[in-house]
Amino acid sequence: MLGNGYECFEGADAVILHVLAEKIRSQREKRKLKQQDIAHALNVSPQAVSKWERAENAPDIAVLAGLAKVLGVTIDWLLEMPGQRDDVFEATVLVSSVAGAYEMSLGMEARDFATWANGMFYVLTEATLRHGGVPIKYMGDQYLCFFTGAAHAQRAHDMALNARRMVREDLQIGLSTGEIYLGAMGHPDYARPDIMGEVVNMAFLTLQWAEAHADSGIAATQSVVDGLDTPAKTGQSEEVEFRDIAHTVRVYEIFDTTSTPSNTGTGTVRRPPLARG
């Protein structure tokens, strides 16, 4: 039934298709995700996801693993076989902020600041979707999203460069790759999708490092750099001791290919590590 390209199903296949459609729809809604979120995470069209949920077609076999991860289930569960929930998967997390946003907010009416922030978030969200990412959260001037599936580190890296070009403000970005947990957080009536895990914490800490040390405004952990299909243009790097992270983390400044690092070449510059405690 799966991946055959047919749009007409009969008998047992039709029953299975309807059960699968209901599972996809109900699990997506349970996790507070939109059809567009699923589509961008899997690099398919929103129309394809809509057809799955209307039992007009079935997902291709090639996207089943990714679909199961985004929905927080197993392939076995999708196909009505016994299995365990799998809400944890590998992804690249991107978090951003704007330098000076707090000071700017002090001189603005709350509504004016919200209008400014929403304009920036619109640009960041469009950039995320264009690179196949999933927007998660907006917090003051901070933005959180993730990328999973094929070449997720490369797509997150490319989105970061693109966002820096598109946003007029002094955008700062932190990137980290690893396992995340995706689930609905909060009261069932008000729950929203969120991501958690050490890699999310490291993305925020890497953002802080970028704010303090990266002239380019972008910093990424070693795990992101290692996952790139095309080598990044890096500047300084540092082995950092982040607070509440049990191991040291190498962080790199990332430059746009059209920019020039403050140091000649792509060498490593050591700075005193960020202290714990």
Sequence and secondary structure as in RCSB ss.txt:
>XXXX:A:sequence
MLGNGYECFEGADAVILHVLAEKIRSQREKRKLKQQDIAHALNVSPQAVSKWERAENAPDIAVLAGLAKVLGVTI
DWLLEMPGQRDDVFEATVLVSSVAGAYEMSLGMEARDFATWANGMFYVLTEATLRHGGVPIKYMGDQYLCFFTGA
AHAQRAHDMALNARRMVREDLQIGLSTGEIYLGAMGHPDYARPDIMGEVVNMAFLTLQWAEAHADSGIAATQSVV
DGLDTPAKTGQSEEVEFRDIAHTVRVYEIFDTTSTPSNTGTGTVRRPPLARG
>XXXX:A:secstr
 TTS      HHHHHHHHHHHHHHHHHHHHTT  HHHHHHHHT  HHHHHHHHTTSS   HHHHHHHHHHHTS H
HHHTT       EEEEEEEEEEETTHHHHHHTS HHHHHHHHHHHHHHHHHHHHHTT EEEEEETTEEEEEE ST
THHHHHHHHHHHHHHH  S EEEEEEEEEEEEEEES TTT EEEEESHHHHHHHHHHHHHHHH TTSEEEEHHHH
HT SS  EEEEEEEE  TT SS EEEEEEE TTS  SSSTT           
